[in-house]
Amino acid sequence: MLVKENSTLYSGGLQGAESYFGEVAEKWGIKEVNFTFAGRTPNRNRNLVVVSDEELRRGDISMELASKMMKRNYYEAEKLRKVLQVIFHMVNNGHQIFVVGTIQDDNTVKGGTGWAVELAKLFNRPVHVYGQVRKGWYTWRDGAWRQDHPRIEHETFVGTGTRHLTEDGRRAIEQLFADSFES
């Protein structure tokens, strides 16, 4: 079992799933790091890292690549680019990725959160999505979403997801921490 004092949650501290991941991590005594960029104010600011423009460029991606991987059309908006760049820094720091959101029929995850999932796949990181519609955890394995009961197994992990967190989603996050850190 992991030692919670050695564990770190990486997130963005935004409303919904990210804030709730942070609240639960704090209750468990787990270090939390939240990434943002100048001009964006997250709901949680514990260990806030404001990523500089230079650091953001390290996470720069082609909007064309993002559009292709997520099967969506993105326009060249600077704010959207910064959001995707910050997500890169979250995923790059966390070894295991946990997301609360909606798995769509094309196997992508709805919204900007889907970029964290696609990066995790690209970086070959363990990625788990709690589907609020499906009401269960799913792990990406062998090119498909498989129903699962994941645990936090790495000292660095990402918690991200929808702004529209349901009570069921909250319970799933709480249970994930309990299953992972209770002795």
OpenMM code with the backbone's topology and positions (N, CA, C; nanometers):
from openmm import Vec3, app, unit

residues = "MET LEU VAL LYS GLU ASN SER THR LEU TYR SER GLY GLY LEU GLN GLY ALA GLU SER TYR PHE GLY GLU VAL ALA GLU LYS TRP GLY ILE LYS GLU VAL ASN PHE THR PHE ALA GLY ARG THR PRO ASN ARG ASN ARG ASN LEU VAL VAL VAL SER ASP GLU GLU LEU ARG ARG GLY ASP ILE SER MET GLU LEU ALA SER LYS MET MET LYS ARG ASN TYR TYR GLU ALA GLU LYS LEU ARG LYS VAL LEU GLN VAL ILE PHE HIS MET VAL ASN ASN GLY HIS GLN ILE PHE VAL VAL GLY THR ILE GLN ASP ASP ASN THR VAL LYS GLY GLY THR GLY TRP ALA VAL GLU LEU ALA LYS LEU PHE ASN ARG PRO VAL HIS VAL TYR GLY GLN VAL ARG LYS GLY TRP TYR THR TRP ARG ASP GLY ALA TRP ARG GLN ASP HIS PRO ARG ILE GLU HIS GLU THR PHE VAL GLY THR GLY THR ARG HIS LEU THR GLU ASP GLY ARG ARG ALA ILE GLU GLN LEU PHE ALA ASP SER PHE GLU SER".split()
positions = [
    Vec3(0.0844, -0.1182, 0.0000),
    Vec3(0.0000, 0.0000, 0.0000),
    Vec3(0.0888, 0.1244, 0.0000),
    Vec3(0.0417, 0.2263, -0.0656),
    Vec3(0.1146, 0.3525, -0.0737),
    Vec3(0.1207, 0.4214, 0.0618),
    Vec3(0.2269, 0.4962, 0.0819),
    Vec3(0.2383, 0.5817, 0.1996),
    Vec3(0.1844, 0.7179, 0.1586),
    Vec3(0.0741, 0.7587, 0.2197),
    Vec3(0.0086, 0.8824, 0.1758),
    Vec3(0.0984, 1.0039, 0.1914),
    Vec3(0.1859, 1.0039, 0.2917),
    Vec3(0.2753, 1.1175, 0.3134),
    Vec3(0.3773, 1.1334, 0.2000),
    Vec3(0.3986, 1.0301, 0.1216),
    Vec3(0.4914, 1.0362, 0.0079),
    Vec3(0.4195, 1.0621, -0.1236),
    Vec3(0.2882, 1.0778, -0.1192),
    Vec3(0.2080, 1.0893, -0.2407),
    Vec3(0.1778, 1.2353, -0.2743),
    Vec3(0.1629, 1.2630, -0.4042),
    Vec3(0.1305, 1.3976, -0.4504),
    Vec3(0.0230, 1.3910, -0.5581),
    Vec3(-0.0818, 1.4698, -0.5370),
    Vec3(-0.1881, 1.4882, -0.6356),
    Vec3(-0.1531, 1.6098, -0.7210),
    Vec3(-0.1559, 1.5937, -0.8531),
    Vec3(-0.1396, 1.7047, -0.9464),
    Vec3(-0.2749, 1.7335, -1.0090),
    Vec3(-0.3106, 1.8615, -1.0114),
    Vec3(-0.4410, 1.8988, -1.0623),
    Vec3(-0.4365, 2.0431, -1.1109),
    Vec3(-0.5561, 2.0946, -1.1408),
    Vec3(-0.5679, 2.2326, -1.1837),
    Vec3(-0.6463, 2.3170, -1.0849),
    Vec3(-0.7073, 2.2522, -0.9851),
    Vec3(-0.7796, 2.3235, -0.8813),
    Vec3(-0.9058, 2.3929, -0.9269),
    Vec3(-0.9571, 2.3551, -1.0439),
    Vec3(-1.0767, 2.4212, -1.0956),
    Vec3(-1.2035, 2.3642, -1.0329),
    Vec3(-1.3127, 2.4365, -1.0509),
    Vec3(-1.4434, 2.3971, -1.0001),
    Vec3(-1.4787, 2.2551, -1.0437),
    Vec3(-1.5426, 2.1806, -0.9565),
    Vec3(-1.5895, 2.0470, -0.9902),
    Vec3(-1.4937, 1.9398, -0.9450),
    Vec3(-1.4632, 1.8478, -1.0349),
    Vec3(-1.3824, 1.7302, -1.0003),
    Vec3(-1.2442, 1.7677, -0.9476),
    Vec3(-1.1777, 1.8653, -1.0105),
    Vec3(-1.0424, 1.9002, -0.9663),
    Vec3(-1.0431, 1.9533, -0.8234),
    Vec3(-1.1355, 2.0421, -0.7913),
    Vec3(-1.1443, 2.0940, -0.6549),
    Vec3(-1.1748, 1.9826, -0.5563),
    Vec3(-1.2644, 1.8927, -0.5962),
    Vec3(-1.3012, 1.7867, -0.5033),
    Vec3(-1.1867, 1.6873, -0.4831),
    Vec3(-1.1128, 1.6540, -0.5883),
    Vec3(-0.9932, 1.5711, -0.5712),
    Vec3(-0.9013, 1.6373, -0.4678),
    Vec3(-0.8841, 1.7692, -0.4790),
    Vec3(-0.7987, 1.8420, -0.3858),
    Vec3(-0.8500, 1.8390, -0.2433),
    Vec3(-0.9801, 1.8587, -0.2251),
    Vec3(-1.0396, 1.8552, -0.0908),
    Vec3(-1.0172, 1.7193, -0.0254),
    Vec3(-1.0400, 1.6139, -0.1016),
    Vec3(-1.0244, 1.4791, -0.0466),
    Vec3(-0.8762, 1.4499, -0.0188),
    Vec3(-0.7883, 1.4918, -0.1079),
    Vec3(-0.6443, 1.4739, -0.0839),
    Vec3(-0.6037, 1.5446, 0.0454),
    Vec3(-0.6535, 1.6655, 0.0654),
    Vec3(-0.6204, 1.7411, 0.1865),
    Vec3(-0.6678, 1.6665, 0.3112),
    Vec3(-0.7888, 1.6116, 0.3078),
    Vec3(-0.8405, 1.5340, 0.4219),
    Vec3(-0.7501, 1.4154, 0.4542),
    Vec3(-0.6915, 1.3556, 0.3501),
    Vec3(-0.6054, 1.2389, 0.3682),
    Vec3(-0.4600, 1.2767, 0.3988),
    Vec3(-0.4287, 1.4063, 0.4000),
    Vec3(-0.2924, 1.4492, 0.4277),
    Vec3(-0.1972, 1.4264, 0.3111),
    Vec3(-0.2517, 1.4303, 0.1900),
    Vec3(-0.1724, 1.4074, 0.0690),
    Vec3(-0.1361, 1.5433, 0.0091),
    Vec3(-0.0119, 1.5584, -0.0305),
    Vec3(0.0339, 1.6830, -0.0922),
    Vec3(-0.0445, 1.7069, -0.2210),
    Vec3(-0.0743, 1.8328, -0.2453),
    Vec3(-0.1514, 1.8726, -0.3629),
    Vec3(-0.0762, 1.9839, -0.4344),
    Vec3(-0.0625, 1.9739, -0.5656),
    Vec3(-0.0021, 2.0779, -0.6480),
    Vec3(-0.1022, 2.1121, -0.7574),
    Vec3(-0.1342, 2.2414, -0.7682),
    Vec3(-0.2299, 2.2873, -0.8689),
    Vec3(-0.1604, 2.3771, -0.9702),
    Vec3(-0.1752, 2.3428, -1.0976),
    Vec3(-0.1160, 2.4200, -1.2067),
    Vec3(-0.2177, 2.5178, -1.2638),
    Vec3(-0.1709, 2.6366, -1.2971),
    Vec3(-0.2542, 2.7355, -1.3632),
    Vec3(-0.1646, 2.8252, -1.4487),
    Vec3(-0.2236, 2.9245, -1.5115),
    Vec3(-0.1469, 3.0224, -1.5886),
    Vec3(-0.1949, 3.1618, -1.5511),
    Vec3(-0.1143, 3.2618, -1.5800),
    Vec3(-0.1469, 3.4005, -1.5462),
    Vec3(-0.2833, 3.4376, -1.6036),
    Vec3(-0.3677, 3.4981, -1.5207),
    Vec3(-0.5001, 3.5402, -1.5643),
    Vec3(-0.6096, 3.4387, -1.5360),
    Vec3(-0.5739, 3.3235, -1.4852),
    Vec3(-0.6730, 3.2196, -1.4535),
    Vec3(-0.6692, 3.1958, -1.3034),
    Vec3(-0.7848, 3.2017, -1.2398),
    Vec3(-0.7923, 3.1845, -1.0953),
    Vec3(-0.8652, 3.0544, -1.0629),
    Vec3(-0.7913, 2.9555, -1.0143),
    Vec3(-0.8563, 2.8291, -0.9774),
    Vec3(-0.9334, 2.8416, -0.8454),
    Vec3(-1.0206, 2.7476, -0.8177),
    Vec3(-1.0956, 2.7446, -0.6923),
    Vec3(-1.0049, 2.7080, -0.5752),
    Vec3(-0.9064, 2.6217, -0.6016),
    Vec3(-0.8113, 2.5804, -0.4972),
    Vec3(-0.6747, 2.6352, -0.5323),
    Vec3(-0.6058, 2.6839, -0.4282),
    Vec3(-0.4742, 2.7396, -0.4544),
    Vec3(-0.3651, 2.6796, -0.3666),
    Vec3(-0.3886, 2.5614, -0.3122),
    Vec3(-0.2838, 2.4937, -0.2351),
    Vec3(-0.1685, 2.4612, -0.3287),
    Vec3(-0.0477, 2.5006, -0.2888),
    Vec3(0.0731, 2.4750, -0.3677),
    Vec3(0.0503, 2.5108, -0.5143),
    Vec3(0.0006, 2.6310, -0.5358),
    Vec3(-0.0313, 2.6783, -0.6700),
    Vec3(0.0964, 2.7056, -0.7490),
    Vec3(0.1037, 2.6514, -0.8682),
    Vec3(0.2150, 2.6740, -0.9590),
    Vec3(0.1604, 2.7493, -1.0790),
    Vec3(0.2031, 2.8757, -1.0927),
    Vec3(0.1635, 2.9550, -1.2094),
    Vec3(0.2688, 2.9275, -1.3155),
    Vec3(0.2277, 2.8547, -1.4184),
    Vec3(0.3198, 2.8129, -1.5239),
    Vec3(0.3513, 2.9340, -1.6118),
    Vec3(0.4796, 2.9636, -1.6263),
    Vec3(0.5220, 3.0786, -1.7069),
    Vec3(0.4945, 3.0525, -1.8544),
    Vec3(0.4971, 3.1583, -1.9323),
    Vec3(0.4774, 3.1436, -2.0768),
    Vec3(0.5820, 3.0507, -2.1369),
    Vec3(0.7055, 3.0610, -2.0896),
    Vec3(0.8124, 2.9733, -2.1398),
    Vec3(0.7836, 2.8271, -2.1051),
    Vec3(0.7409, 2.8029, -1.9807),
    Vec3(0.7076, 2.6659, -1.9400),
    Vec3(0.5845, 2.6153, -2.0152),
    Vec3(0.4877, 2.7046, -2.0371),
    Vec3(0.3693, 2.6654, -2.1140),
    Vec3(0.4089, 2.6150, -2.2522),
    Vec3(0.5049, 2.6818, -2.3148),
    Vec3(0.5477, 2.6416, -2.4493),
    Vec3(0.6055, 2.5010, -2.4497),
    Vec3(0.6623, 2.4554, -2.3365),
    Vec3(0.7110, 2.3170, -2.3289),
    Vec3(0.5950, 2.2180, -2.3447),
    Vec3(0.4766, 2.2617, -2.3072),
    Vec3(0.3578, 2.1789, -2.3224),
    Vec3(0.2807, 2.2113, -2.4475),
    Vec3(0.3423, 2.2887, -2.5375),
    Vec3(0.2736, 2.3293, -2.6591),
    Vec3(0.2462, 2.2078, -2.7469),
    Vec3(0.1318, 2.2055, -2.7986),
    Vec3(0.0909, 2.0974, -2.8882),
    Vec3(0.0246, 2.1592, -3.0098),
    Vec3(0.0216, 2.0861, -3.1121),
    Vec3(-0.0468, 2.1306, -3.2326),
    Vec3(-0.1971, 2.1174, -3.2110),
    Vec3(-0.2684, 2.2235, -3.2394),
    Vec3(-0.4140, 2.2168, -3.2276),
    Vec3(-0.4691, 2.1121, -3.3247),
    Vec3(-0.3989, 2.0939, -3.4344),
    Vec3(-0.4393, 1.9913, -3.5311),
    Vec3(-0.4284, 1.8520, -3.4686),
    Vec3(-0.3177, 1.8273, -3.3948),
    Vec3(-0.2995, 1.6979, -3.3273),
    Vec3(-0.4083, 1.6775, -3.2230),
    Vec3(-0.4352, 1.7814, -3.1423),
    Vec3(-0.5399, 1.7710, -3.0407),
    Vec3(-0.6743, 1.7411, -3.1068),
    Vec3(-0.7043, 1.8098, -3.2151),
    Vec3(-0.8309, 1.7875, -3.2857),
    Vec3(-0.8408, 1.6446, -3.3364),
    Vec3(-0.7301, 1.5936, -3.3921),
    Vec3(-0.7300, 1.4576, -3.4470),
    Vec3(-0.7470, 1.3534, -3.3369),
    Vec3(-0.6696, 1.3676, -3.2290),
    Vec3(-0.6745, 1.2685, -3.1218),
    Vec3(-0.8089, 1.2670, -3.0506),
    Vec3(-0.8691, 1.3859, -3.0362),
    Vec3(-0.9951, 1.3943, -2.9627),
    Vec3(-1.1166, 1.3903, -3.0545),
    Vec3(-1.0902, 1.3794, -3.1840),
    Vec3(-1.1976, 1.3700, -3.2831),
    Vec3(-1.2931, 1.4890, -3.2735),
    Vec3(-1.2321, 1.6079, -3.2561),
    Vec3(-1.3075, 1.7321, -3.2467),
    Vec3(-1.2347, 1.8390, -3.3247),
    Vec3(-1.3032, 1.9464, -3.3541),
    Vec3(-1.2401, 2.0597, -3.4207),
    Vec3(-1.2140, 2.1695, -3.3191),
    Vec3(-1.0870, 2.2051, -3.3041),
    Vec3(-1.0494, 2.3146, -3.2152),
    Vec3(-1.0016, 2.4314, -3.2979),
    Vec3(-1.0344, 2.5488, -3.2529),
    Vec3(-0.9877, 2.6691, -3.3200),
    Vec3(-0.8631, 2.7171, -3.2466),
    Vec3(-0.7898, 2.8050, -3.3092),
    Vec3(-0.6630, 2.8544, -3.2546),
    Vec3(-0.6867, 2.9642, -3.1509),
    Vec3(-0.7554, 2.9356, -3.0447),
    Vec3(-0.7770, 3.0336, -2.9392),
    Vec3(-0.6640, 3.0230, -2.8381),
    Vec3(-0.6097, 3.1353, -2.7986),
    Vec3(-0.4958, 3.1364, -2.7070),
    Vec3(-0.5308, 3.0768, -2.5707),
    Vec3(-0.6493, 3.1083, -2.5175),
    Vec3(-0.6884, 3.0549, -2.3871),
    Vec3(-0.6987, 2.9028, -2.3931),
    Vec3(-0.7591, 2.8505, -2.4983),
    Vec3(-0.7705, 2.7052, -2.5128),
    Vec3(-0.6318, 2.6423, -2.5209),
    Vec3(-0.5421, 2.7039, -2.5951),
    Vec3(-0.4051, 2.6531, -2.6056),
    Vec3(-0.3422, 2.6460, -2.4664),
    Vec3(-0.3592, 2.7514, -2.3865),
    Vec3(-0.3017, 2.7533, -2.2517),
    Vec3(-0.3624, 2.6450, -2.1633),
    Vec3(-0.4916, 2.6235, -2.1749),
    Vec3(-0.5572, 2.5170, -2.0982),
    Vec3(-0.4948, 2.3822, -2.1337),
    Vec3(-0.4785, 2.3549, -2.2625),
    Vec3(-0.4191, 2.2276, -2.3053),
    Vec3(-0.2732, 2.2173, -2.2613),
    Vec3(-0.2013, 2.3280, -2.2608),
    Vec3(-0.0623, 2.3283, -2.2162),
    Vec3(-0.0528, 2.2988, -2.0665),
    Vec3(-0.1430, 2.3549, -1.9871),
    Vec3(-0.1443, 2.3286, -1.8430),
    Vec3(-0.1767, 2.1819, -1.8176),
    Vec3(-0.2700, 2.1270, -1.8926),
    Vec3(-0.3031, 1.9844, -1.8784),
    Vec3(-0.1804, 1.8994, -1.9077),
    Vec3(-0.1002, 1.9393, -2.0067),
    Vec3(0.0247, 1.8687, -2.0345),
    Vec3(0.1116, 1.8633, -1.9090),
    Vec3(0.1264, 1.9746, -1.8385),
    Vec3(0.2113, 1.9779, -1.7190),
    Vec3(0.1555, 1.8884, -1.6081),
    Vec3(0.0242, 1.8836, -1.5941),
    Vec3(-0.0364, 1.7952, -1.4948),
    Vec3(-0.0015, 1.6498, -1.5270),
    Vec3(-0.0300, 1.6090, -1.6505),
    Vec3(-0.0094, 1.4693, -1.6913),
    Vec3(0.1393, 1.4349, -1.6924),
    Vec3(0.2227, 1.5277, -1.7295),
    Vec3(0.3664, 1.5033, -1.7329),
    Vec3(0.4231, 1.4782, -1.5929),
    Vec3(0.3609, 1.5363, -1.4901),
    Vec3(0.4090, 1.5196, -1.3531),
    Vec3(0.3486, 1.3999, -1.2808),
    Vec3(0.2282, 1.3631, -1.3150),
    Vec3(0.1618, 1.2523, -1.2475),
    Vec3(0.1779, 1.1235, -1.3250),
    Vec3(0.2099, 1.0157, -1.2548),
    Vec3(0.2301, 0.8892, -1.3244),
    Vec3(0.0983, 0.8174, -1.3553),
    Vec3(-0.0032, 0.8373, -1.2733),
    Vec3(-0.1313, 0.7700, -1.2914),
    Vec3(-0.2384, 0.8782, -1.3016),
    Vec3(-0.3325, 0.8615, -1.3938),
    Vec3(-0.4298, 0.9655, -1.4237),
    Vec3(-0.5707, 0.9175, -1.3864),
    Vec3(-0.6399, 0.9993, -1.3043),
    Vec3(-0.7780, 0.9705, -1.2652),
    Vec3(-0.8661, 1.0859, -1.3115),
    Vec3(-0.9755, 1.0511, -1.3782),
    Vec3(-1.0643, 1.1496, -1.4393),
    Vec3(-1.2073, 1.1159, -1.4019),
    Vec3(-1.2877, 1.2180, -1.3746),
    Vec3(-1.4313, 1.1990, -1.3591),
    Vec3(-1.4961, 1.2746, -1.4738),
    Vec3(-1.5750, 1.2038, -1.5531),
    Vec3(-1.6365, 1.2679, -1.6686),
    Vec3(-1.7295, 1.1750, -1.7416),
    Vec3(-1.7345, 1.1940, -1.8722),
    Vec3(-1.8240, 1.1151, -1.9566),
    Vec3(-1.7441, 1.0507, -2.0689),
    Vec3(-1.7464, 0.9184, -2.0731),
    Vec3(-1.6851, 0.8453, -2.1842),
    Vec3(-1.7865, 0.8453, -2.2981),
    Vec3(-1.7429, 0.8937, -2.4137),
    Vec3(-1.8325, 0.9036, -2.5286),
    Vec3(-1.8248, 0.7766, -2.6145),
    Vec3(-1.9184, 0.7641, -2.7064),
    Vec3(-1.9256, 0.6456, -2.7922),
    Vec3(-1.7993, 0.6237, -2.8748),
    Vec3(-1.7259, 0.7321, -2.9062),
    Vec3(-1.6028, 0.7175, -2.9852),
    Vec3(-1.4798, 0.6901, -2.8975),
    Vec3(-1.5023, 0.6582, -2.7695),
    Vec3(-1.3989, 0.6261, -2.6703),
    Vec3(-1.3170, 0.7459, -2.6238),
    Vec3(-1.3546, 0.8676, -2.6635),
    Vec3(-1.2915, 0.9866, -2.6070),
    Vec3(-1.3714, 1.0268, -2.4835),
    Vec3(-1.3161, 1.1187, -2.4077),
    Vec3(-1.3852, 1.1704, -2.2900),
    Vec3(-1.4281, 1.3129, -2.3199),
    Vec3(-1.5488, 1.3447, -2.2823),
    Vec3(-1.6110, 1.4726, -2.3132),
    Vec3(-1.5314, 1.5906, -2.2554),
    Vec3(-1.5235, 1.6983, -2.3322),
    Vec3(-1.4660, 1.8241, -2.2871),
    Vec3(-1.3148, 1.8278, -2.2871),
    Vec3(-1.2624, 1.9352, -2.2309),
    Vec3(-1.1180, 1.9535, -2.2221),
    Vec3(-1.0494, 1.8458, -2.1417),
    Vec3(-1.1237, 1.7870, -2.0491),
    Vec3(-1.0728, 1.6757, -1.9689),
    Vec3(-1.0235, 1.5625, -2.0589),
    Vec3(-1.0863, 1.5482, -2.1732),
    Vec3(-1.0474, 1.4434, -2.2669),
    Vec3(-0.9027, 1.4546, -2.3109),
    Vec3(-0.8468, 1.5772, -2.3104),
    Vec3(-0.7067, 1.5933, -2.3492),
    Vec3(-0.6153, 1.5274, -2.2474),
    Vec3(-0.6481, 1.5334, -2.1187),
    Vec3(-0.5684, 1.4639, -2.0160),
    Vec3(-0.5684, 1.3145, -2.0439),
    Vec3(-0.6831, 1.2616, -2.0815),
    Vec3(-0.6946, 1.1185, -2.1120),
    Vec3(-0.6100, 1.0836, -2.2341),
    Vec3(-0.6199, 1.1641, -2.3398),
    Vec3(-0.5441, 1.1347, -2.4617),
    Vec3(-0.3937, 1.1458, -2.4379),
    Vec3(-0.3507, 1.2454, -2.3591),
    Vec3(-0.2083, 1.2561, -2.3264),
    Vec3(-0.1620, 1.1360, -2.2448),
    Vec3(-0.2440, 1.0925, -2.1499),
    Vec3(-0.2082, 0.9751, -2.0697),
    Vec3(-0.1889, 0.8534, -2.1601),
    Vec3(-0.2778, 0.8361, -2.2560),
    Vec3(-0.2625, 0.7251, -2.3512),
    Vec3(-0.1332, 0.7415, -2.4307),
    Vec3(-0.1080, 0.8638, -2.4797),
    Vec3(0.0107, 0.8922, -2.5592),
    Vec3(0.1387, 0.8680, -2.4787),
    Vec3(0.1374, 0.9046, -2.3503),
    Vec3(0.2538, 0.8876, -2.2630),
    Vec3(0.2596, 0.7479, -2.2017),
    Vec3(0.1632, 0.6631, -2.2380),
    Vec3(0.1555, 0.5266, -2.1854),
    Vec3(0.1443, 0.5246, -2.0333),
    Vec3(0.0592, 0.6124, -1.9810),
    Vec3(0.0343, 0.6196, -1.8365),
    Vec3(-0.0955, 0.5459, -1.8052),
    Vec3(-0.1033, 0.4850, -1.6890),
    Vec3(-0.2310, 0.4251, -1.6482),
    Vec3(-0.3366, 0.5356, -1.6379),
    Vec3(-0.4502, 0.5150, -1.7042),
    Vec3(-0.5564, 0.6158, -1.7039),
    Vec3(-0.6899, 0.5502, -1.6711),
    Vec3(-0.7608, 0.6152, -1.5779),
    Vec3(-0.8870, 0.5623, -1.5268),
    Vec3(-0.9911, 0.6736, -1.5306),
    Vec3(-1.1097, 0.6403, -1.5781),
    Vec3(-1.2176, 0.7383, -1.5864),
    Vec3(-1.3376, 0.6858, -1.5097),
    Vec3(-1.3879, 0.7702, -1.4182),
    Vec3(-1.5158, 0.7399, -1.3568),
    Vec3(-1.6207, 0.8020, -1.4471),
    Vec3(-1.6995, 0.7174, -1.5130),
    Vec3(-1.8056, 0.7642, -1.6018),
    Vec3(-1.9294, 0.7967, -1.5202),
    Vec3(-1.9616, 0.9263, -1.5108),
    Vec3(-2.0775, 0.9647, -1.4294),
    Vec3(-2.2079, 0.9134, -1.4894),
    Vec3(-2.2140, 0.8996, -1.6216),
    Vec3(-2.3351, 0.8460, -1.6853),
    Vec3(-2.3410, 0.6944, -1.6652),
    Vec3(-2.2263, 0.6291, -1.6851),
    Vec3(-2.2190, 0.4826, -1.6720),
    Vec3(-2.2156, 0.4370, -1.5263),
    Vec3(-2.1847, 0.5307, -1.4348),
    Vec3(-2.1768, 0.5037, -1.2906),
    Vec3(-2.0777, 0.3922, -1.2566),
    Vec3(-1.9553, 0.4082, -1.3095),
    Vec3(-1.8508, 0.3114, -1.2783),
    Vec3(-1.7150, 0.3591, -1.3260),
    Vec3(-1.6116, 0.2960, -1.2705),
    Vec3(-1.4736, 0.3243, -1.3117),
    Vec3(-1.4362, 0.2383, -1.4312),
    Vec3(-1.3598, 0.2974, -1.5225),
    Vec3(-1.3116, 0.2281, -1.6410),
    Vec3(-1.1637, 0.2582, -1.6579),
    Vec3(-1.0877, 0.1564, -1.6973),
    Vec3(-0.9445, 0.1706, -1.7221),
    Vec3(-0.9187, 0.1450, -1.8697),
    Vec3(-0.8323, 0.2268, -1.9309),
    Vec3(-0.7956, 0.2085, -2.0707),
    Vec3(-0.6921, 0.0975, -2.0773),
    Vec3(-0.7288, -0.0130, -2.1398),
    Vec3(-0.6397, -0.1287, -2.1492),
    Vec3(-0.6659, -0.1989, -2.2812),
    Vec3(-0.5577, -0.2294, -2.3520),
    Vec3(-0.5670, -0.3021, -2.4790),
    Vec3(-0.6600, -0.2321, -2.5787),
    Vec3(-0.6527, -0.0988, -2.5822),
    Vec3(-0.7271, -0.0226, -2.6811),
    Vec3(-0.8751, -0.0072, -2.6558),
    Vec3(-0.9191, -0.0309, -2.5310),
    Vec3(-1.0617, -0.0185, -2.4995),
    Vec3(-1.0793, 0.0165, -2.3516),
    Vec3(-1.1964, 0.0714, -2.3205),
    Vec3(-1.2309, 0.0977, -2.1809),
    Vec3(-1.2827, -0.0302, -2.1180),
    Vec3(-1.2199, -0.0721, -2.0085),
    Vec3(-1.2590, -0.1935, -1.9359),
    Vec3(-1.3082, -0.1530, -1.7974),
    Vec3(-1.4238, -0.2051, -1.7582),
    Vec3(-1.4744, -0.1748, -1.6249),
    Vec3(-1.3719, -0.2224, -1.5232),
    Vec3(-1.3531, -0.1443, -1.4179),
    Vec3(-1.2432, -0.1703, -1.3255),
    Vec3(-1.2772, -0.1145, -1.1881),
    Vec3(-1.1927, -0.1439, -1.0934),
    Vec3(-1.2004, -0.0886, -0.9580),
    Vec3(-1.0585, -0.0422, -0.9237),
    Vec3(-1.0153, 0.0709, -0.9832),
    Vec3(-0.8749, 0.1111, -0.9691),
    Vec3(-0.8415, 0.1606, -0.8294),
    Vec3(-0.7129, 0.1593, -0.8025),
    Vec3(-0.6575, 0.2167, -0.6806),
    Vec3(-0.5425, 0.3081, -0.7209),
    Vec3(-0.5145, 0.4038, -0.6363),
    Vec3(-0.3975, 0.4874, -0.6574),
    Vec3(-0.2780, 0.3998, -0.6231),
    Vec3(-0.1920, 0.3762, -0.7209),
    Vec3(-0.0797, 0.2843, -0.7034),
    Vec3(0.0551, 0.3509, -0.7226),
    Vec3(0.0557, 0.4798, -0.7549),
    Vec3(0.1800, 0.5527, -0.7795),
    Vec3(0.1830, 0.6762, -0.6907),
    Vec3(0.3014, 0.7139, -0.6478),
    Vec3(0.3149, 0.8274, -0.5562),
    Vec3(0.2749, 0.9596, -0.6202),
    Vec3(0.2838, 0.9688, -0.7514),
    Vec3(0.2381, 1.0901, -0.8200),
    Vec3(0.1202, 1.0536, -0.9082),
    Vec3(0.0125, 1.1290, -0.8926),
    Vec3(-0.1080, 1.0995, -0.9695),
    Vec3(-0.1831, 1.2283, -0.9992),
    Vec3(-0.2652, 1.2231, -1.1021),
    Vec3(-0.3441, 1.3379, -1.1470),
    Vec3(-0.4901, 1.3121, -1.1136),
    Vec3(-0.5574, 1.4163, -1.0679),
    Vec3(-0.7018, 1.4128, -1.0470),
    Vec3(-0.7631, 1.5282, -1.1233),
    Vec3(-0.8458, 1.4986, -1.2213),
    Vec3(-0.9068, 1.6023, -1.3041),
    Vec3(-1.0461, 1.5567, -1.3466),
    Vec3(-1.1153, 1.6432, -1.4166),
    Vec3(-1.2465, 1.6023, -1.4651),
    Vec3(-1.3424, 1.7181, -1.4843),
    Vec3(-1.4654, 1.6802, -1.4934),
    Vec3(-1.5745, 1.7709, -1.5259),
    Vec3(-1.5964, 1.8789, -1.4203),
    Vec3(-1.6434, 1.9936, -1.4661),
    Vec3(-1.6867, 2.0989, -1.3728),
    Vec3(-1.8194, 2.0611, -1.3098),
    Vec3(-1.8945, 1.9719, -1.3754),
    Vec3(-2.0290, 1.9351, -1.3314),
    Vec3(-2.0249, 1.8024, -1.2558),
    Vec3(-1.9628, 1.8045, -1.1405),
    Vec3(-1.9472, 1.6845, -1.0592),
    Vec3(-2.0774, 1.6507, -0.9877),
    Vec3(-2.1203, 1.5261, -1.0007),
    Vec3(-2.2421, 1.4807, -0.9343),
    Vec3(-2.2083, 1.4233, -0.7967),
    Vec3(-2.3106, 1.3993, -0.7162),
    Vec3(-2.2897, 1.3338, -0.5859),
    Vec3(-2.2250, 1.1975, -0.6054),
    Vec3(-2.2666, 1.1275, -0.7090),
    Vec3(-2.2101, 0.9965, -0.7404),
    Vec3(-2.0609, 1.0087, -0.7725),
    Vec3(-2.0238, 1.1119, -0.8477),
    Vec3(-1.8839, 1.1378, -0.8796),
    Vec3(-1.8031, 1.1683, -0.7545),
    Vec3(-1.8628, 1.2453, -0.6628),
    Vec3(-1.7959, 1.2758, -0.5356),
    Vec3(-1.7692, 1.1479, -0.4568),
    Vec3(-1.8712, 1.0635, -0.4485),
    Vec3(-1.8552, 0.9358, -0.3756),
    Vec3(-1.7467, 0.8496, -0.4390),
    Vec3(-1.7393, 0.8517, -0.5718),
    Vec3(-1.6374, 0.7718, -0.6408),
    Vec3(-1.4963, 0.8201, -0.6044),
    Vec3(-1.4772, 0.9515, -0.5975),
    Vec3(-1.3471, 1.0069, -0.5594),
    Vec3(-1.3144, 0.9686, -0.4150),
    Vec3(-1.4103, 0.9855, -0.3255),
    Vec3(-1.3884, 0.9504, -0.1847),
    Vec3(-1.3519, 0.8031, -0.1705),
    Vec3(-1.4239, 0.7165, -0.2416),
    Vec3(-1.3985, 0.5725, -0.2330),
    Vec3(-1.2622, 0.5368, -0.2907),
    Vec3(-1.2219, 0.6056, -0.3979),
    Vec3(-1.0895, 0.5818, -0.4568),
    Vec3(-0.9807, 0.6051, -0.3530),
    Vec3(-0.9879, 0.7163, -0.2791),
    Vec3(-0.8890, 0.7456, -0.1764),
    Vec3(-0.8961, 0.6450, -0.0617),
    Vec3(-1.0175, 0.6121, -0.0182),
    Vec3(-1.0324, 0.5156, 0.0915),
    Vec3(-0.9748, 0.3790, 0.0521),
    Vec3(-1.0065, 0.3336, -0.0672),
    Vec3(-0.9557, 0.2031, -0.1138),
    Vec3(-0.8040, 0.2040, -0.1276),
    Vec3(-0.7481, 0.3197, -0.1591),
    Vec3(-0.6057, 0.3296, -0.1852),
    Vec3(-0.5215, 0.3532, -0.0612),
    Vec3(-0.5751, 0.4205, 0.0401),
    Vec3(-0.4926, 0.4626, 0.1532),
    Vec3(-0.5340, 0.4076, 0.2889),
    Vec3(-0.6500, 0.3448, 0.3002),
    Vec3(-0.6860, 0.2861, 0.4301),
    Vec3(-0.6021, 0.1614, 0.4532),
    Vec3(-0.5584, 0.1493, 0.5780),
    Vec3(-0.4760, 0.0313, 0.6086),
    Vec3(-0.5559, -0.0795, 0.6694),
] * unit.nanometer
topology = app.Topology()
chain = topology.addChain("A")
for resn in residues:
    res = topology.addResidue(resn, chain)
    for name in ("N", "CA", "C"):
        topology.addAtom(name, app.Element.getBySymbol(name[0]), res)
